[in-house]
Amino acid sequence: GKSFSFPECPERLGIYPVVDSADWVNRLLTIGIKTIQLRLKQTDNAFLNAEIASA
């Protein structure tokens, strides 16, 4: 299988929002929040791909 790795964070992230839709990601970005976690529990690949692309 594939192995994924994330880049190192240059600073501590602190507390940040965890949201369940690309819509929320975009809302928070417009008010200046820079660190956001998109957490999707949906198992439908087409839905997941569309949400990730929208975010």
MARSE-239201 format. One record per residue: residue in three letters; x negated, y negated, z of N, C-alpha, C, O in turn. Coordinates in nm, 4 decimals. Atoms other than C-alpha are relative to their C-alpha. Layout:
- residuo  n_xx  n_yy  n_zz  ca_xx  ca_yy  ca_zz  c_xx  c_yy  c_zz  o_xx  o_yy  o_zz
- ala  X  Y  Z  X  Y  Z  X  Y  Z  X  Y  Z
...
//
This chain:
- residuo  n_xx  n_yy  n_zz  ca_xx  ca_yy  ca_zz  c_xx  c_yy  c_zz  o_xx  o_yy  o_zz
- gly  -0.0801  0.1186  0.0000  0.0000  0.0000  0.0000  -0.0847  -0.1254  0.0000  -0.2065  -0.1210  0.0170
- lys  0.0668  0.1300  0.0024  -0.0852  -0.3652  -0.0215  -0.0297  -0.0474  0.1410  0.0442  -0.0192  0.2354
- ser  0.0366  0.0602  -0.1277  -0.2600  -0.5443  0.2587  0.0103  -0.1510  -0.0139  -0.0451  -0.2087  -0.1075
- phe  -0.0175  0.1445  0.0044  -0.1626  -0.9033  0.3314  -0.0731  -0.0630  0.1171  -0.0786  -0.0062  0.2262
- ser  0.0617  0.0733  -0.1103  -0.3528  -1.1559  0.5356  0.0387  -0.1466  -0.0113  0.0642  -0.1971  -0.1207
- phe  -0.0357  0.1404  -0.0051  -0.2743  -1.5095  0.6417  -0.1252  -0.0820  0.0264  -0.2160  -0.0354  0.0952
- pro  0.1158  0.0855  -0.0286  -0.5215  -1.7990  0.6426  -0.0014  -0.0406  0.1468  0.1027  -0.0441  0.2125
- glu  0.0136  0.0477  -0.1376  -0.6548  -1.9178  0.9772  0.0688  -0.1352  0.0151  0.0677  -0.2159  -0.0778
- cys  -0.0600  0.1302  -0.0302  -0.4671  -2.2079  1.1366  -0.1091  -0.0906  0.0565  -0.1779  -0.0523  0.1511
- pro  0.1055  0.0889  -0.0478  -0.6985  -2.5064  1.1845  0.0284  -0.0600  0.1377  -0.0634  -0.1080  0.2041
- glu  -0.0362  0.0566  -0.1298  -0.5099  -2.6207  1.4946  0.1134  0.0812  0.0603  0.1764  0.1620  -0.0079
- arg  -0.1115  -0.0698  -0.0652  -0.2600  -2.4914  1.7461  0.1310  -0.0534  -0.0562  0.1476  -0.1742  -0.0734
- leu  -0.1271  0.0394  0.0600  0.0893  -2.4949  1.6018  0.0999  -0.0513  0.1026  0.1875  -0.1306  0.0680
- gly  -0.0961  0.0425  -0.1009  0.2748  -2.5462  1.9286  0.1359  0.0623  -0.0273  0.1457  0.1706  -0.0850
- ile  -0.1367  -0.0491  0.0203  0.6504  -2.5036  1.9227  0.0494  -0.0496  -0.1355  0.0322  -0.1666  -0.1696
- tyr  -0.0527  0.0370  0.1308  0.8135  -2.5009  1.5802  0.1320  0.0738  -0.0226  0.1560  0.1782  0.0381
- pro  -0.1300  -0.0632  0.0233  1.1612  -2.4180  1.4469  -0.0116  0.1283  -0.0827  -0.0956  0.1402  -0.1718
- val  -0.0160  -0.1235  0.0768  1.2522  -2.0721  1.3199  0.1422  -0.0049  -0.0547  0.2384  -0.0104  0.0218
- val  -0.1312  0.0183  0.0623  1.5387  -2.0932  1.0705  0.0355  0.1187  -0.0883  -0.0505  0.1985  -0.1255
- asp  -0.0484  -0.1166  0.0740  1.7515  -1.8478  0.8752  0.0432  -0.0283  -0.1430  0.1098  0.0547  -0.2050
- ser  -0.0367  0.0279  0.1390  1.7939  -2.0213  0.5392  -0.0933  -0.1042  -0.0611  -0.1521  -0.1865  0.0091
- ala  0.0799  0.0988  0.0721  1.6088  -2.2185  0.2738  0.0606  -0.1390  0.0161  -0.0114  -0.2389  0.0158
- asp  -0.0671  0.1281  -0.0209  1.8680  -2.4920  0.3248  -0.0536  -0.0686  0.1258  -0.0810  -0.1886  0.1244
- trp  0.0536  0.0568  -0.1239  1.7460  -2.5412  0.6831  -0.1456  -0.0414  -0.0161  -0.1869  -0.1443  0.0373
- val  0.1401  0.0380  0.0253  1.3828  -2.5423  0.5694  -0.0039  -0.1372  -0.0662  -0.0782  -0.2254  -0.0232
- asn  -0.0009  0.1273  0.0730  1.4593  -2.8240  0.3265  0.0511  -0.1152  0.0856  -0.0026  -0.2257  0.0774
- arg  -0.0496  0.1052  -0.0900  1.6619  -3.0217  0.5836  -0.1095  -0.0466  0.0955  -0.1291  -0.1666  0.1146
- leu  0.1034  0.0344  -0.0974  1.3780  -3.0072  0.8362  -0.1192  -0.0676  -0.0659  -0.1798  -0.1574  -0.0073
- leu  0.1094  0.0657  0.0719  1.1153  -3.0983  0.5774  0.0319  -0.1463  -0.0276  -0.0567  -0.2315  -0.0208
- thr  -0.0365  0.1386  0.0313  1.3101  -3.4129  0.4872  -0.0094  -0.0924  0.1203  -0.0198  -0.2140  0.1038
- ile  0.0149  0.0861  -0.1181  1.2892  -3.5356  0.8473  -0.1417  0.0049  0.0568  -0.1677  -0.0456  0.1660
- gly  0.1403  0.0075  -0.0369  0.9154  -3.4763  0.8652  -0.0592  0.1175  0.0750  -0.1765  0.1136  0.1120
- ile  0.0553  -0.1173  -0.0682  0.8785  -3.1373  1.0318  -0.0863  0.0759  -0.1005  -0.0415  0.1069  -0.2109
- lys  0.0944  -0.0611  0.0934  0.5745  -2.9707  0.8766  -0.0223  0.1492  0.0217  -0.0637  0.2190  -0.0709
- thr  0.0173  -0.1429  -0.0272  0.5612  -2.6290  1.0444  0.1364  0.0606  0.0293  0.2026  0.0246  0.1267
- ile  -0.1317  -0.0635  -0.0098  0.8701  -2.4120  0.9971  -0.0172  0.1471  -0.0360  -0.0905  0.1802  -0.1291
- gln  0.0011  -0.1419  0.0353  0.9185  -2.0356  0.9988  0.1362  0.0366  -0.0566  0.2392  0.0146  0.0070
- leu  -0.1222  -0.0510  0.0616  1.1760  -1.8917  0.7600  0.0087  0.1479  0.0345  -0.0755  0.2270  -0.0082
- arg  -0.0166  -0.1398  -0.0411  1.3018  -1.5667  0.9118  0.1312  0.0513  -0.0575  0.2394  0.0083  -0.0176
- leu  -0.1171  -0.0571  0.0657  1.5384  -1.3666  0.6954  0.0128  0.1464  0.0382  -0.0827  0.2230  0.0258
- lys  -0.0234  -0.1388  -0.0400  1.6913  -1.0429  0.8196  0.0820  0.0751  -0.1047  0.1225  0.1893  -0.0833
- gln  -0.0749  -0.0583  0.1108  1.8717  -0.9744  0.4927  -0.0868  0.1051  -0.0695  -0.2075  0.0854  -0.0834
- thr  0.0775  -0.1051  0.0651  1.7662  -0.6547  0.3148  0.0156  0.0019  -0.1514  -0.0519  0.0793  -0.2193
- asp  -0.0216  0.0057  0.1445  1.8900  -0.7414  -0.0344  -0.1156  -0.0764  -0.0657  -0.1326  -0.1960  -0.0420
- asn  0.1180  0.0614  0.0605  1.5769  -0.8097  -0.2434  0.0314  -0.1223  -0.0844  -0.0431  -0.2202  -0.0804
- ala  -0.0354  0.1144  0.0836  1.7518  -1.0432  -0.4876  0.0280  -0.1226  0.0865  -0.0159  -0.2330  0.0541
- phe  -0.0289  0.1101  -0.0922  1.8815  -1.2566  -0.1992  -0.1285  -0.0522  0.0630  -0.1507  -0.1731  0.0684
- leu  0.1263  0.0405  -0.0623  1.5422  -1.2582  -0.0264  -0.0860  -0.0805  -0.0965  -0.1381  -0.1859  -0.0599
- asn  0.0810  0.0711  0.0990  1.3600  -1.3616  -0.3433  0.0558  -0.1379  -0.0304  -0.0205  -0.2336  -0.0437
- ala  -0.0623  0.1297  0.0281  1.6093  -1.6410  -0.4129  -0.0203  -0.0975  0.1156  -0.0514  -0.2143  0.0925
- glu  0.0187  0.0871  -0.1170  1.5873  -1.7797  -0.0560  -0.1450  -0.0460  0.0120  -0.1712  -0.1633  0.0386
- ile  0.1418  0.0354  -0.0100  1.2077  -1.7700  -0.0533  -0.0377  -0.0985  -0.1095  -0.1106  -0.1942  -0.0836
- ala  0.0286  0.0924  0.1100  1.1894  -1.9396  -0.3941  0.0597  -0.1378  0.0271  -0.0010  -0.2393  -0.0068
- ser  -0.0645  0.1283  -0.0314  1.4317  -2.2099  -0.2749  -0.0731  -0.0754  0.1097  -0.0755  -0.1985  0.1105
- ala  0.0711  0.0634  -0.1119  1.2281  -2.2748  0.0390  -0.1288  -0.0601  -0.0507  -0.2044  -0.1185  0.0268
//
